[in-house]
C-alpha cells in the first residue's frame, strides 16, 4: 500500500496570510470590473472595446457558435448576448438529439450488466452484447462531446439578457482563453448519455460523467458573475437506478478549473442541486501544471444542496468570503451526510498543497445528524485558515475543526503505513509556506449580530463598490427600505431546526443574501442587509407582543 502524500506535510497553518495588492480595472466608461484575483495585473475586461460588428445577439446554438467565431476573428474583443434558451443537444434544424442519435444501439442497462450484478468486474464475454456496448459508450460519448462542447475564446463577454437566458446542457469550455467575462446566465449541467462505471474507484466503485456546465482548462483572467449553475430539470432522483441502489450519476462538475487556470473571480452566483460542484485542480499528480497558479476568489455566492466540492481545492490559492452554504441531511435529491454521519459529503475540501482562506462565510445544515463536521474535509491538505464564519446561526471555530481533521487524517495514514510494514514519513511542522489573498473591503461578517452588521449586496452594475457596514439606529435604517425588495422563496419547504430561535436571525440574513444573488435587471439599491433585517426584526417583535 502506498503511503498517502499527506505524510509529507504537517500541522495546519491557521495564521496570517500575506496579501498582494488589488488591481481592479474596468473598461473606460464601462461597468466596474471584478474584485479579487481576476482584478490582478491587467485585470479582466472581457469584450470591452468590441466594434459594432463584434456585438452579437443570439438565441440558437448555431448563432452562438457563429458569434464565438466572430467572423473568423475569434480572439478579437466581442460581446455575445444570449436571449432565451439555447440547448447543447440542439441541431441546426431545431431537433434535440438523444442517446440513440449519438450511438444507435446503445443501452445503459446492457452496459451495466457487463459488470455483473454488483458492478465488480467488466467482462466482454459476460454477455454477447458486451463488446458492442463498450465500443458504443466510447463512440457515443465522443459524438456527444463534439456536439455540446462550445469553446469560449479570449477577449469575450458572454452575458444573458433578461431573466430567462439559459444554456441547457451546453458543455461550455475555456481552453487557454484569457480575459473572459461570463455573467447573467443560467447554466443547466449537461446530462451525459454515456457515463462510465469504474469498479475500482472507491470502496464500491463509482460512476463518472464527462461534461461540466463550465470548464476552465489553462484559462486566465476570468470573471463569472451573477450566474446560476444547477442540475435543473434532471436531478439525481430522476436518473436510472445503478449499482447498490444508487442513482446513475449523469453530471460531472458545475464549474471546474484545472491545468494551470489562474486569476479567476466567481461572484454573486448560485450553485444549486448538484453533487460534484466546484473542482479546483484536477489531480494530486498535476503539481507541475498547477503550482503557483489556481489563484481564485469566491465571494457572495449561494451553495444550496451541493453535496461536495464547494469548492474542492488542490494546489490553488483560494479566497472564499461572504458565501452562504445550505443543505439538509435528508434532502430527497442531494442529502449532505458528512464523515461523522457515515457519509463523505462536505462543503470545503482542503486538498494537497492547497491554501484555502475562508472569511465570514455562513454555513447551514439541517436534518437528523446535522453537525459542523460537514463544513470541511481534509483531503491531504495542511493549509487552511478561517475567521468570522458561522454554522447554524452561531460562530464556529473552523480552525479547530480543520486541525482535528488534519490530525485524524495523519494518524490514519501513519496507521496504514505501519500495517503495511513501511516507515511513516516524518510529520513535522511547516513554516513560511503562506498563502496570498487579494484584500478587498467587502470582507465583512454575514452574521455577527446580523441586524447591526451585515454586508451590502449591490447589484451587478455596482458589484465593484465596497460593501459598507451600517451601524445606525434601527429607526434610521427602517426609513431606507425600498418597496421593490422581494422575499426569498426556497425551492422546497425545508425542515426547520427544533430550536427555531437560535437559528432564525442567521437564516434571515442568509435569505436576504439569496435575494440579492443572480437577479439581473433588478433596479440598483443602496439598501443594506442590515437595513432590511432591522425592519424584519422590529416587525417580528411587534407581532410577538
C-alpha positions in Angstrom: 0.0 0.0 0.0 1.3 3.4 -0.9 1.6 5.9 2.0 -0.7 8.9 1.3 1.2 12.0 0.4 -0.3 13.7 3.4 2.5 12.3 5.5 4.9 14.6 3.8 3.0 17.6 5.1 2.5 18.9 8.6 0.4 20.7 11.1 -2.3 23.0 9.9 -1.5 26.6 9.2 -4.0 29.0 10.7 -2.1 32.2 10.9 -1.9 35.4 8.9 -1.6 35.2 5.2 0.4 37.5 3.0 -1.6 40.0 1.0 -1.0 41.1 -2.6 -2.3 44.4 -3.9 -5.7 44.6 -5.6 -5.7 46.0 -9.1 -9.3 46.1 -10.2 -9.7 47.6 -13.6 -12.7 48.4 -15.8 -13.0 49.5 -19.4 -13.2 53.3 -19.7 -16.9 54.3 -19.4 -17.9 50.6 -18.8 -19.2 48.8 -15.7 -16.9 48.2 -12.8 -14.5 45.2 -13.1 -14.3 42.3 -10.7 -12.7 42.2 -7.2 -10.3 39.5 -6.0 -7.9 37.5 -8.2 -9.5 38.4 -11.5 -8.6 42.0 -10.9 -4.8 41.4 -10.6 -2.4 42.5 -13.2 -4.1 43.5 -16.4 -7.5 42.8 -14.9 -10.5 41.2 -16.6 -12.4 43.3 -19.2 -13.8 40.6 -21.5 -15.1 42.1 -24.7 -14.7 45.7 -23.8 -13.8 47.8 -26.8 -15.6 45.5 -29.3 -16.6 47.2 -32.5 -20.2 47.1 -33.7 -19.7 44.1 -35.9 -18.5 42.1 -32.9 -21.6 42.6 -30.8 -23.9 39.6 -31.3 -27.4 38.8 -30.0 -28.1 35.0 -30.2 -31.0 32.7 -29.4 -29.9 29.4 -31.1 -26.9 27.1 -30.8 -25.9 27.8 -34.4 -26.0 31.5 -33.8 -23.9 31.1 -30.6 -21.3 29.1 -32.4 -21.1 31.7 -35.2 -20.8 34.5 -32.6 -18.0 32.7 -30.8 -16.1 32.5 -34.1 -16.7 36.3 -34.5 -16.5 36.3 -38.3 -13.3 34.4 -38.4 -11.5 36.5 -35.7 -12.4 34.6 -32.5 -9.9 36.3 -30.2 -10.9 39.9 -31.1 -12.9 41.7 -28.4 -16.6 40.7 -28.7 -19.8 40.8 -26.7 -22.3 38.0 -27.1 -25.8 38.4 -25.6 -27.9 35.3 -25.1 -31.7 35.7 -25.3 -34.0 32.8 -24.2 -32.8 29.2 -24.0 -30.1 27.5 -26.1 -29.8 23.7 -25.9 -26.5 22.0 -26.3 -28.2 19.0 -27.9 -30.0 21.1 -30.4 -29.4 20.6 -34.2 -29.4 23.4 -36.8 -33.0 22.4 -37.7 -34.2 22.6 -34.1 -34.3 18.9 -33.2 -32.9 17.7 -29.8 -30.5 14.8 -30.0 -30.9 11.8 -27.7 -28.5 8.9 -26.8 -29.8 6.9 -29.8 -28.9 9.7 -32.1 -25.3 9.8 -30.9 -24.8 6.0 -30.7 -27.6 3.8 -32.2 -27.9 0.6 -30.3 -26.5 2.0 -27.0 -28.3 0.6 -23.9 -27.3 1.7 -20.5 -28.8 -1.4 -18.8 -26.9 -3.7 -21.0 -23.7 -1.8 -20.4 -24.2 -2.1 -16.6 -25.0 -5.9 -16.9 -21.5 -6.5 -18.3 -20.0 -5.6 -14.8 -22.1 -8.3 -13.1 -24.9 -7.8 -10.6 -22.7 -6.0 -8.0 -20.7 -4.0 -10.6 -17.4 -5.5 -9.6 -15.7 -6.5 -12.9 -16.2 -5.9 -16.6 -16.1 -9.0 -18.9 -16.6 -8.8 -22.6 -17.7 -12.4 -22.5 -20.3 -12.0 -19.8 -23.0 -11.3 -22.4 -22.9 -11.4 -26.2 -23.5 -7.7 -26.4 -20.8 -6.5 -24.0 -18.1 -5.8 -26.6 -20.5 -3.8 -28.7 -21.8 -1.8 -25.7 -18.2 -1.0 -24.6 -17.5 0.5 -28.1 -20.8 2.3 -28.3 -20.2 4.0 -25.0 -16.9 5.5 -26.2 -18.1 6.5 -29.7 -21.4 7.9 -28.3 -19.6 9.9 -25.6 -17.2 11.4 -28.2 -20.0 12.3 -30.5 -22.0 14.0 -27.7 -18.9 15.9 -26.7 -18.3 17.2 -30.2 -21.8 18.4 -30.4 -22.4 20.1 -27.0 -18.9 21.5 -26.3 -18.7 25.2 -27.1 -15.3 26.9 -26.6 -15.2 30.5 -25.4 -12.1 32.3 -26.8 -10.1 35.1 -25.4 -11.5 38.7 -25.0 -15.1 37.6 -24.8 -18.1 38.9 -22.7 -20.8 36.2 -22.8 -23.9 37.5 -21.0 -27.6 36.8 -20.7 -30.3 39.3 -21.5 -33.3 39.3 -19.2 -34.2 36.7 -16.5 -34.7 33.7 -18.9 -31.3 33.4 -20.6 -30.4 29.7 -20.3 -27.7 27.4 -21.6 -29.3 24.0 -21.4 -26.9 21.0 -21.5 -24.2 23.1 -23.1 -20.6 22.0 -22.2 -19.1 25.5 -22.1 -15.3 25.4 -22.1 -12.4 27.8 -21.8 -9.3 26.2 -23.1 -6.2 28.5 -22.9 -8.5 31.5 -23.3 -7.9 34.7 -21.3 -9.7 37.9 -20.4 -13.3 36.4 -20.4 -16.4 37.5 -18.6 -19.5 35.2 -18.2 -22.4 36.8 -16.4 -26.2 36.9 -16.0 -26.6 33.3 -17.4 -28.4 30.2 -16.1 -26.4 27.1 -16.9 -28.1 23.7 -16.6 -25.5 21.0 -16.3 -25.2 18.6 -19.3 -26.7 15.2 -18.9 -24.1 12.6 -20.0 -25.9 9.9 -22.0 -22.8 7.6 -21.7 -21.5 7.7 -18.2 -18.7 5.2 -17.4 -18.5 2.9 -14.4 -15.2 2.3 -12.6 -15.4 -0.6 -10.1 -12.0 0.3 -8.6 -13.0 3.9 -7.8 -13.7 4.0 -4.1 -14.9 1.1 -1.9 -17.9 0.2 -4.0 -17.0 1.7 -7.4 -18.1 5.0 -8.9 -19.8 6.2 -12.0 -18.1 9.0 -13.8 -19.8 11.5 -16.1 -17.8 13.6 -18.6 -19.2 17.0 -19.1 -19.2 20.1 -16.9 -21.5 23.1 -17.2 -18.4 25.3 -17.3 -14.9 24.0 -17.6 -11.7 26.1 -17.5 -8.5 24.4 -18.7 -5.5 26.7 -18.6 -7.7 29.7 -18.7 -6.7 33.0 -17.2 -8.3 36.3 -16.1 -11.9 35.0 -16.0 -14.8 36.6 -14.1 -18.0 34.6 -13.6 -20.7 36.9 -12.1 -24.4 36.7 -11.4 -24.8 33.2 -12.9 -26.8 30.2 -11.8 -25.4 26.6 -12.1 -27.8 23.7 -11.5 -28.8 20.2 -12.5 -32.2 21.8 -13.2 -34.7 19.5 -14.8 -32.5 16.4 -14.3 -31.8 15.9 -10.6 -30.3 12.6 -9.5 -33.7 11.4 -8.3 -34.8 11.2 -12.0 -31.8 9.2 -13.0 -32.0 5.4 -13.6 -31.0 3.2 -10.7 -27.5 1.9 -10.8 -25.4 -0.4 -8.6 -26.0 -0.7 -4.9 -29.4 1.1 -5.3 -27.7 4.4 -6.1 -28.9 6.6 -8.9 -26.7 6.7 -12.0 -24.7 9.9 -11.9 -25.1 11.7 -15.2 -23.5 15.0 -14.3 -19.8 15.9 -13.7 -19.0 19.3 -12.3 -20.8 22.6 -12.4 -17.7 24.7 -12.6 -14.2 23.0 -12.8 -10.9 24.9 -13.0 -7.8 22.9 -13.7 -4.4 22.6 -15.6 -3.0 25.9 -14.5 -6.1 28.0 -14.7 -5.4 31.3 -13.0 -6.7 34.6 -11.8 -10.4 33.8 -11.6 -13.2 35.5 -9.6 -16.7 33.9 -9.1 -19.1 36.3 -7.6 -22.8 36.7 -6.8 -23.8 33.4 -8.3 -25.9 30.4 -7.3 -24.8 26.8 -7.2 -27.7 24.5 -6.5 -28.9 20.9 -6.7 -25.7 19.1 -7.6 -23.2 16.5 -6.3 -19.7 17.5 -7.5 -19.9 21.2 -7.6 -16.7 23.2 -8.0 -13.3 21.5 -8.6 -10.1 23.5 -8.4 -7.2 21.3 -9.5 -7.8 18.0 -11.3 -5.4 15.6 -9.5 -2.7 15.2 -6.9 -0.3 14.4 -9.7 -0.8 17.7 -11.6 1.5 19.9 -9.4 3.8 20.7 -12.3 0.9 22.5 -14.0 -0.9 23.9 -11.0 1.7 25.1 -8.5 1.8 28.8 -8.3 -1.5 29.1 -10.3 -5.2 28.4 -9.5 -5.5 31.7 -7.7 -9.2 32.0 -7.3 -11.7 34.2 -5.4 -15.2 33.1 -4.5 -17.4 35.7 -2.9 -21.1 36.4 -2.3 -22.2 33.1 -3.7 -25.0 30.7 -2.7 -24.3 27.0 -2.4 -27.7 25.2 -1.9 -27.9 21.4 -1.8 -24.4 20.9 -3.2 -23.2 17.7 -1.8 -19.4 18.1 -2.3 -16.8 20.5 -3.7 -17.9 23.9 -2.8 -15.0 24.1 -3.6 -12.6 21.2 -3.5 -9.1 22.6 -3.9 -5.7 21.2 -4.9 -2.6 23.4 -5.1 -4.6 26.6 -5.5 -4.6 29.8 -3.5 -8.3 30.2 -2.9 -10.1 33.0 -1.1 -13.7 32.3 -0.1 -15.6 35.0 1.7 -19.2 36.1 2.4 -20.7 32.9 0.8 -23.7 31.1 2.1 -23.9 27.3 2.2 -27.1 25.5 3.0 -28.3 21.9 2.8 -30.0 19.1 4.6 -29.1 15.6 5.7 -32.5 14.3 4.4 -32.9 16.2 1.2 -34.6 13.8 -1.3 -32.2 14.6 -4.1 -29.0 15.8 -2.7 -28.6 14.9 1.0 -25.5 16.1 2.7 -24.0 13.4 5.1 -20.7 14.2 6.5 -18.0 11.7 7.5 -19.2 11.9 11.1 -22.7 10.9 9.9 -21.4 7.9 7.9 -21.1 9.7 4.6 -18.5 11.6 2.6 -20.1 14.9 1.8 -18.7 18.3 2.7 -18.7 22.0 1.8 -15.0 22.9 1.7 -12.4 20.4 0.6 -8.8 21.1 1.6 -6.6 19.1 -0.8 -2.9 18.6 -1.5 -0.7 21.8 -1.3 -3.8 24.0 -1.3 -4.0 27.3 0.6 -7.7 28.0 1.4 -8.6 31.2 3.2 -12.2 31.3 4.5 -13.7 34.5 5.8 -17.1 35.4 7.1 -18.9 32.5 5.4 -22.3 31.3 6.7 -22.9 27.5 6.8 -26.2 25.8 7.5 -27.2 22.2 7.7 -30.5 20.8 8.9 -31.9 17.3 9.4 -31.0 14.3 11.5 -27.3 14.1 12.4 -26.5 17.6 11.2 -23.3 18.9 12.6 -20.5 21.3 11.7 -18.4 18.3 10.7 -19.8 18.9 7.2 -18.1 22.2 6.7 -14.7 20.9 6.0 -13.0 17.7 4.7 -9.3 17.1 4.8 -8.2 15.6 1.5 -4.4 15.6 2.1 -4.2 19.3 2.7 -2.5 21.2 5.6 -3.0 24.9 5.0 -6.4 26.4 5.9 -7.5 29.4 7.9 -10.9 30.9 8.8 -12.1 33.9 10.6 -15.6 35.1 11.3 -17.6 32.2 9.9 -20.8 30.8 11.4 -22.5 27.5 11.5 -26.3 27.3 12.0 -26.6 30.8 13.2 -23.7 30.7 15.7 -19.9 31.5 15.5 -17.9 28.3 14.7 -14.2 27.6 15.3 -13.4 26.2 11.9 -9.6 26.4 12.6 -10.0 23.9 15.4 -12.2 21.7 13.2 -9.5 21.8 10.4 -6.7 21.0 12.9 -8.7 18.0 14.3 -9.3 16.7 10.8 -5.7 17.1 9.8 -4.6 15.2 13.0 -7.1 12.4 12.3 -6.0 12.1 8.7 -2.3 12.0 9.6 -3.0 9.4 12.3 -4.9 7.2 9.9 -2.1 7.5 7.3 0.6 6.5 9.9 -1.5 3.5 11.0 -1.9 2.4 7.4 1.8 2.7 6.8 2.6 0.7 9.9 0.1 -2.0 9.0 1.8 -2.2 5.6 5.3 -2.5 7.1 6.5 0.9 5.9 8.3 3.7 7.8 5.8 6.5 8.3 7.1 9.8 6.9 8.0 12.5 9.4 5.1 14.7 10.3 6.9 18.0 11.1 5.5 21.5 11.2 5.9 23.5 8.1 6.5 27.2 8.4 7.0 30.0 5.9 4.6 28.5 3.3 1.9 31.1 3.4 -0.9 31.8 1.1 -1.7 35.1 -0.7 -5.1 36.9 -0.5 -6.2 39.8 -2.6 -7.7 42.2 0.0 -10.9 44.0 -0.5 -13.1 46.0 1.8 -16.1 43.8 1.2 -14.9 41.2 3.6 -17.4 41.6 6.4 -19.4 39.2 8.5 -22.7 38.0 7.4 -24.0 37.1 10.8 -22.1 38.9 13.6 -25.2 40.3 15.2 -26.7 40.4 11.7 -29.2 43.2 12.4 -26.3 45.7 13.1 -23.5 44.3 10.9 -24.2 42.8 7.5 -22.7 43.4 4.1 -24.4 45.4 1.4 -25.3 43.3 -1.6 -25.0 45.5 -4.6 -26.5 44.6 -8.0 -24.2 43.5 -10.8 -24.0 47.1 -12.0 -22.3 48.1 -8.8 -20.5 44.9 -7.8 -17.1 46.5 -7.5 -18.3 49.1 -4.9 -17.1 48.2 -1.4 -19.8 47.0 0.9 -20.4 49.2 3.9 -21.5 48.2 7.3 -24.5 50.1 8.6 -24.4 50.8 12.4 -27.2 53.5 12.5 -30.1 53.1 14.9 -32.9 50.9 13.7 -35.3 53.8 13.2 -32.9 55.4 10.7 -32.3 52.1 9.0 -36.0 51.4 8.6 -36.6 54.6 6.6 -34.2 53.4 3.9 -36.2 50.2 3.0 -37.3 50.1 -0.7 -40.6 48.7 -1.9 -39.1 46.5 -4.6 -37.5 44.0 -2.2 -38.9 40.5 -2.9 -38.9 37.9 -0.2 -36.8 34.7 -0.7 -38.8 31.6 -1.8 -37.0 28.4 -1.3 -37.1 25.6 -3.9 -38.9 23.4 -1.5 -40.1 23.5 2.1 -37.3 22.6 4.4 -37.4 21.0 7.8 -36.7 23.7 10.4 -34.4 23.3 13.4 -36.1 22.3 16.6 -34.9 25.4 18.4 -36.1 28.0 15.9 -34.9 30.9 17.9 -31.3 30.0 17.8 -31.2 29.9 14.0 -33.7 32.4 12.8 -31.6 35.5 12.8 -28.8 33.9 10.8 -31.3 32.3 8.5 -32.9 35.7 7.8 -29.5 37.2 6.9 -29.0 34.3 4.5 -32.3 34.7 2.9 -31.6 38.3 2.3 -28.3 37.4 0.7 -30.1 35.0 -1.6 -32.5 37.7 -2.6 -29.5 39.7 -3.9 -27.8 36.9 -5.9 -28.4 36.2 -9.6 -31.1 38.8 -10.2 -30.0 40.6 -13.4 -32.0 43.6 -14.4 -33.2 44.4 -10.9 -33.0 48.1 -10.1 -29.9 49.2 -8.2 -30.4 49.8 -4.5 -28.5 51.3 -1.6 -30.4 49.3 1.0 -28.1 47.1 3.1 -28.9 43.8 4.6 -28.7 45.5 8.0 -31.5 47.8 7.0 -33.8 45.1 5.9 -33.0 42.9 8.9 -33.8 45.7 11.2 -37.2 46.2 9.8 -37.9 42.5 9.8 -36.8 42.1 13.4 -38.8 45.1 14.6 -41.9 43.9 12.8 -41.5 40.4 14.2 -41.1 42.0 17.7 -44.4 43.8 17.2 -46.1 40.6 16.1 -44.9 38.8 19.3 -46.2 41.5 21.7 
